[in-house]
Amino acid sequence: MNLSIDMQERENELFVKVAGEIDAYTAPKLKESLHPSAEAENDKDIVVDLSEVSYMDSTGLGVFVGLFKTVNARGGQLKLVGLSDRLRRLFDITGLGDIMNINSKVEGGVE
């Protein structure tokens, strides 16, 4: 399955809608899309909507860990929203759920 990434710039925020599967094949595409924006500006928040992600493996987790470090180092916040129970469990099992800002609801949009 392919990965779809839709990015929208807002004031000091980048909103990213991801759909599909994040695995060893698609994770590089996700990283190429997200990391330049995270590195470009200080104090930029990135909100990633994962409500349409059906699968993610450890490669995808690695992309979000790298993104989290980059965004935090530049004074911004990374917020993951719309996680399915399966994705939430993946973040919780790895301990990332305690470190990263993960919410089950999509804020400012339709759930």
Rosetta blueprint (number, residue, H / E / L):
1 M L
2 N L
3 L E
4 S E
5 I E
6 D E
7 M E
8 Q E
9 E E
10 R E
11 E L
12 N L
13 E E
14 L E
15 F E
16 V E
17 K E
18 V E
19 A E
20 G E
21 E E
22 I E
23 D L
24 A L
25 Y L
26 T L
27 A H
28 P H
29 K H
30 L H
31 K H
32 E H
33 S H
34 L H
35 H H
36 P H
37 S H
38 A H
39 E H
40 A H
41 E L
42 N L
43 D L
44 K L
45 D E
46 I E
47 V E
48 V E
49 D E
50 L E
51 S E
52 E E
53 V E
54 S E
55 Y E
56 M E
57 D L
58 S H
59 T H
60 G H
61 L H
62 G H
63 V H
64 F H
65 V H
66 G H
67 L H
68 F H
69 K H
70 T H
71 V H
72 N H
73 A H
74 R L
75 G L
76 G L
77 Q L
78 L E
79 K E
80 L E
81 V E
82 G L
83 L L
84 S L
85 D H
86 R H
87 L H
88 R H
89 R H
90 L H
91 F H
92 D H
93 I H
94 T L
95 G L
96 L H
97 G H
98 D H
99 I H
100 M L
101 N E
102 I E
103 N L
104 S L
105 K L
106 V L
107 E L
108 G L
109 G L
110 V L
111 E L
